[in-house]
Amino acid sequence: MAYLRFDGRVAIITGAGGGLGRSHALELARRGAHVLVNDLGGALDGSGSSMSAADRVVDEITSFGGVAVSNHDSVATSDGGQAIVQAALDAFGRVDVLVNNAGILRDKAFHKMDHTMIDSVIDVHLKGALYVSQPALALMREQRYGRIINTSSASGLFGNFGQANYGAAKAGLAGLTRVLSIEGASHGIKVNAIAPIASTRMTQDILGDLAVKVSPESVSPLVAYLAHEECSVTGHIYSVAGGRVARIFVAETRGVVLSENTAEAVRDNLSRIDELDAEGYHHPSSLDDETTIIAQALLNVS
């Protein structure tokens, strides 16, 4: 079995000073990638900063003969995103892989959540991925090659109490993944997302007995594959934890074309509208595909 190497490739990993990001950085570096380790060094809620987190990971990588540099810019601003990508260019001359991993938590029931909790989480998770991806994608388009991996979450895709801000950001990352996969397809760029569960400082108080089975290191092999030139998929989202990998996808029921388009008709046909039929659900690959499905349904009605 051929070993997946990253010799000559350059990877940017945001939020790589600990947890999942650190694990991804170590995994890619062991496989030969030159890694830009980005981390602001803030607390779990995003407050404060420190250079030590990213620098420690760089020291770990260089200790086994890998190549890495640290970066301490914030992903949460356009200038920060530009600076992160430029730092990789200055150090290594190109960017082949971007892993958008940076994140913070500010959990609270939605009716008690103030605007600072919303803004800060959206800024880091969603805007952060946008701000770093945009300059990275521009470079990847020029070189006609690239891999982007976004970090979504089951909290956004399936929901979780007290995480309206986090869930909205993580659901947004799923949408970003789909759009960039379409825009990058003709330029040799593949964009995918993971929805990981791992024992990190974000989750250490909630996983209980599961924590020992879901280390950050159990997530990084999937990231390494999605970051590699042999990756054959784009636009996919994968649940990953403890060595279990499953695809998450958006689908829709066959639906009903209402003979009378009224609220009452919706009420009377709701069970048919909602009916889950494994034989007949639709899995649109894009807005164009969804439009075609709707057009076929409407135009086939006599």
KOLKOL-500476 format. One line per field, with one value per residue (C-alpha): residue number from 1; x, y, z. Coordinates in steps of 0.001 Angstrom, whole numbers. Layout:
<bapas>
seq	(NUM|...)
xx	(X|...)
yy	(Y|...)
zz	(Z|...)
</bapas>
This chain:
<bapas>
seq	(1|2|3|4|5|6|7|8|9|10|11|12|13|14|15|16|17|18|19|20|21|22|23|24|25|26|27|28|29|30|31|32|33|34|35|36|37|38|39|40|41|42|43|44|45|46|47|48|49|50|51|52|53|54|55|56|57|58|59|60|61|62|63|64|65|66|67|68|69|70|71|72|73|74|75|76|77|78|79|80|81|82|83|84|85|86|87|88|89|90|91|92|93|94|95|96|97|98|99|100|101|102|103|104|105|106|107|108|109|110|111|112|113|114|115|116|117|118|119|120|121|122|123|124|125|126|127|128|129|130|131|132|133|134|135|136|137|138|139|140|141|142|143|144|145|146|147|148|149|150|151|152|153|154|155|156|157|158|159|160|161|162|163|164|165|166|167|168|169|170|171|172|173|174|175|176|177|178|179|180|181|182|183|184|185|186|187|188|189|190|191|192|193|194|195|196|197|198|199|200|201|202|203|204|205|206|207|208|209|210|211|212|213|214|215|216|217|218|219|220|221|222|223|224|225|226|227|228|229|230|231|232|233|234|235|236|237|238|239|240|241|242|243|244|245|246|247|248|249|250|251|252|253|254|255|256|257|258|259|260|261|262|263|264|265|266|267|268|269|270|271|272|273|274|275|276|277|278|279|280|281|282|283|284|285|286|287|288|289|290|291|292|293|294|295|296|297|298|299|300|301|302)
xx	(0|1485|2148|583|3391|3341|6891|7080|3625|2879|15|-1577|-3414|-5304|-5854|-2991|-1556|-3429|-6145|-7215|-5094|-1922|-2692|-3282|-38|1990|371|1055|4568|5431|4320|6691|4596|6021|3528|2515|1229|-1232|-2589|-3472|-2882|-6116|-8313|-11198|-13550|-11153|-9851|-6162|-3260|89|2803|3749|1051|2031|5734|5523|3970|6696|9265|7556|7688|11302|12281|11495|13062|9962|9714|7340|6992|4619|2173|113|-2275|-6004|-8227|-11109|-10192|-9525|-6079|-5333|-6355|-4157|-1241|-1532|-1391|1408|3417|3226|4281|7193|8381|7764|6820|3433|257|-1151|-3315|-5479|-7123|-9585|-9616|-9506|-12412|-13704|-16722|-19140|-22090|-25338|-29064|-30054|-32394|-29474|-26828|-25568|-24244|-20596|-21069|-22617|-20132|-16992|-17944|-19131|-15973|-13586|-15350|-17159|-15556|-12174|-12561|-13729|-10885|-8130|-9681|-10063|-6348|-5435|-7929|-6546|-3103|-4510|-6323|-3071|-1198|-4255|-4026|-5203|-6943|-9140|-10607|-13175|-14130|-17894|-19708|-22656|-23839|-24474|-25607|-27879|-28246|-27221|-28741|-26875|-24867|-26914|-23869|-21525|-24111|-24928|-21228|-20610|-23635|-22314|-19045|-20950|-22414|-19021|-17598|-20237|-19782|-15981|-16017|-18015|-15916|-12652|-13542|-12145|-8893|-7743|-9011|-10918|-12802|-14275|-15350|-15154|-17550|-15295|-15899|-12655|-11419|-10058|-10323|-13622|-15185|-13332|-16219|-19001|-17697|-17525|-16348|-16227|-13275|-10668|-11826|-11948|-8506|-7632|-5130|-8030|-9370|-6163|-5877|-9066|-7694|-4460|-6371|-8598|-5468|-3612|-3400|-4947|-8163|-10900|-13876|-14962|-17878|-18269|-18776|-17577|-18459|-15259|-14490|-12283|-11560|-15212|-15828|-19239|-20492|-23054|-25149|-28165|-31080|-34749|-37884|-39599|-42085|-45573|-46816|-49943|-53061|-54174|-51292|-52809|-51852|-54651|-53235|-49834|-51488|-53418|-50399|-47721|-47230|-46552|-44265|-42261|-42271|-38793|-38404|-34961|-35848|-36957|-35127|-33202|-29586|-28958|-25316|-25792|-28388|-28623|-29344|-32011|-33610|-33695|-35397|-38046|-38561|-39022|-41570|-43574|-43378|-44454|-47747|-50543)
yy	(0|3314|5724|9151|11711|15505|16140|19567|20531|23451|23342|26108|24904|27475|27048|24561|25380|22528|19921|18948|21568|20428|16821|17734|19735|16860|14338|16329|17259|13603|12909|15519|18674|22062|23440|26938|26546|29360|30083|33320|31607|32779|31211|28890|31861|33687|36180|36994|35852|34125|33095|30035|27630|27782|27935|24762|22846|24091|22831|19421|19238|20300|17843|14909|16562|18192|21701|24267|27939|29616|32425|34352|36408|36289|34594|36864|39786|40133|41558|38618|36105|37808|37886|34175|33210|35684|34204|30773|32308|34124|30986|28337|29992|28380|27093|23671|22808|24863|23353|25816|24636|27755|28052|29334|28631|31017|28814|29984|29498|31684|33954|34794|35195|38740|40172|39803|36034|35879|38161|36595|33017|33894|35968|33147|30087|31324|34628|33187|30409|32924|35349|32731|30739|33702|34551|30858|29988|32768|31166|27702|28913|30285|27039|24969|22812|22965|21260|23003|21236|23080|22075|21911|20259|18082|21057|22973|20074|18398|20965|21258|23213|26365|26642|28843|30967|28005|25916|28745|29235|25527|25146|28109|26256|23383|25850|27414|23962|23239|26583|26488|22893|24039|27153|25260|22191|23443|24590|21344|22427|20067|21363|19107|19376|17312|17224|15793|14657|14587|15014|18572|21511|22353|18970|17563|18215|16664|13442|11282|7712|8357|10732|7962|6615|9884|11448|14291|11895|9674|12501|13512|10503|11631|15170|13814|11959|14934|17118|14768|14929|11444|12730|11848|13688|17299|18994|16175|16403|13587|12708|11478|10239|7523|5939|5889|7852|8419|10771|13422|14784|16983|15299|16029|13924|13416|16070|16855|19234|20663|20713|23762|25855|26892|26667|24156|21949|22034|20950|18142|16836|17306|13601|13035|16085|14839|11160|9628|7161|5616|4690|8130|10921|13528|14450|17723|18419|22180|24942|24171|20536|21497|23853|21046|18705|21320|22084|18407|17988|21063|20515|16871|17840|17785)
zz	(0|-1107|1755|1252|1314|1126|-10|-1660|-401|1915|4416|6485|9582|11626|15340|15357|18766|20431|20075|16578|14807|16542|15648|11978|11875|13298|10955|7795|8897|9567|6006|4616|4381|5246|7755|8787|12350|12972|16438|18178|21510|23097|25746|24909|24652|22318|24865|25169|23027|23360|20932|22949|21688|18012|18850|20942|18042|15704|18217|18251|14472|14166|16906|14592|11541|10131|8742|10222|11057|13476|12833|15385|13257|13932|11369|12370|10103|6404|7135|9398|6753|4175|6623|7377|3715|3046|5927|4280|967|2577|4335|1685|-1611|-2176|-513|-1381|1619|3953|7021|8558|12154|14359|16757|20075|22264|23933|24787|26342|25781|22843|24823|27142|24424|23881|20629|21656|22004|18551|16822|18267|17399|13874|13356|14225|12825|9742|8797|9765|7201|4607|5275|5072|2238|-97|-529|-359|-3096|-5297|-5106|-5683|-8799|-10195|-9603|-10618|-7539|-3955|-1086|1504|4533|6631|10156|10544|13456|14348|16421|13203|11049|13622|16424|20067|22945|23921|20715|18389|17561|17113|15255|12843|12093|11595|9319|7354|6867|5278|2793|2153|1459|-1160|-2942|-2994|-4228|-7236|-7866|-7503|-9552|-12854|-11227|-9628|-6203|-3943|-918|1764|5391|8530|11476|14181|17725|19670|23198|23278|25649|23931|24729|27735|30136|28047|26490|29608|28964|25222|25651|25784|22422|20459|20555|18172|16570|15490|13291|11515|9144|7393|7165|5692|2982|2131|1956|-390|-4162|-4322|-2730|-5206|-3685|-3356|-1648|878|4641|6880|10441|12079|15582|17012|13636|12528|9321|7742|5066|6001|3150|2491|776|195|-31|-3355|-2299|-3497|-6189|-4603|-6760|-4792|-3474|-153|3493|3960|1200|2901|6160|4479|2553|5206|5860|2150|1956|4939|3962|3983|1148|726|-2829|-3857|-2099|-4079|-3404|-5275|-6075|-6589|-6877|-10605|-9814|-7287|-9826|-12376|-9880|-9140|-12829|-13683|-10911|-11955|-15707|-15391|-13787|-16318)
</bapas>
